[in-house]
Amino acid sequence: MPPGDKENVIPWFTHAIRDLPAYIPGPDMGTDERCMAWIHDELGRSVGLPEVLGGIPLDELGATGFGLAVAAEVAADALEVLSLAGARVAIQGFGADGAHVARFLAQRGAPIVAVSDRGGGLADPAGLPLDELVAWKASGHSVVGFGRGTVGPSEAPLAVECDILVPAARPDAITDANVEGIKARVVLEGANIPVTARAEAVLHERGVLCLPDRNVNAGGLICAAIEFDGRARTEAFDRIETQIRANTAAVLDRALGEARMPRAVAEEMALARVADATALRRRFPAPGLLRSGAWVSSCPRGSEGEGSGRGEDLTAVVAAVQS
């Protein structure tokens, strides 16, 4: 959507959430720091604001990508047989999250062997020149016109032989239809729900380590919380590293030790923490309801795991902004 049209549409969304004071908007698919400024101007609340307005521009700084790179470090240490230095990385989605995780992983010695955007995919088993590619993309071009590497469809990075695959483009990128083509050792879930439940189970059975989105792509959310609390950028990145490193290590310690899927372990740990916190407060839902899992059953990933089971009721306004 052209920026001018987006600026006209977003006030309608802002109007729709005006009576939801607990809803603090932040940048996501199709929106950025400028959009958050528009919302804040209308609503008086949002996060991910431009720095000139006193915010922490989490997409510009790469908060989510930084957290993903921290999680990758933890996974490499846990697996022992994988080192980030020299680990081949393929990234589907070379946008706000994908480009930054590429940068942070490259700083740790990992060559980026494949990337993609809406225009298509680009791969080079010897590694792509990241600084030049980022500059090319920032100038408004698709990666397919870069002039180096092999051009393919946007889904191409999913099937590239690599050590770490980062699906950072959209939900349900890896499904029953393409899961057998995954050649990575680790799947680092950069987007929200990029792997369906059944595909995640298949990868687990094959010995592919899937690091769940709820743990590893939380850097942006952590940064937003720090901004909302009025604290500084340096504290945000310190908190991202501390929390994601600790949470990922705790999940992998149990998951690898018990031969279980990391997502199942992460959900158990999250519910237990929320239940413990809720027990100290006079708020609904009750701890017993949280521990039973009944409270989260109202937000299923899909009737049979194929598809996210979310988003069907999104308004046309949100769909238009994200297009």
Secondary structure, DSSP 8 states (H G I E B T S, - for coil): --HHHHHHHHHHHHHHTTT-TT------TT--HHHHHHHHHHHS--SS--GGGT---HHHHTHHHHHHHHHHHHHHHHHSS--STT--EEEE--SHHHHHHHHHHHHTT--EEEEEETTEEEE-TT---HHHHHHHHHTT--GGGSSSSEEE-TTGGGGS--SEEEE-S-TT-B-TTTGGG---SEEE--SSS-B-HHHHHHHHHTT-EEE-HHHHTTHHHHHHHHHHTT--HHHHHHHHHHHHHHHHHHHHHHHHHHT--HHHHHHHHHHHHHHHHHTTSS-SS-HHHHHHTTTGGGS-S-TTSSS-S--TT--HHHHHHH-
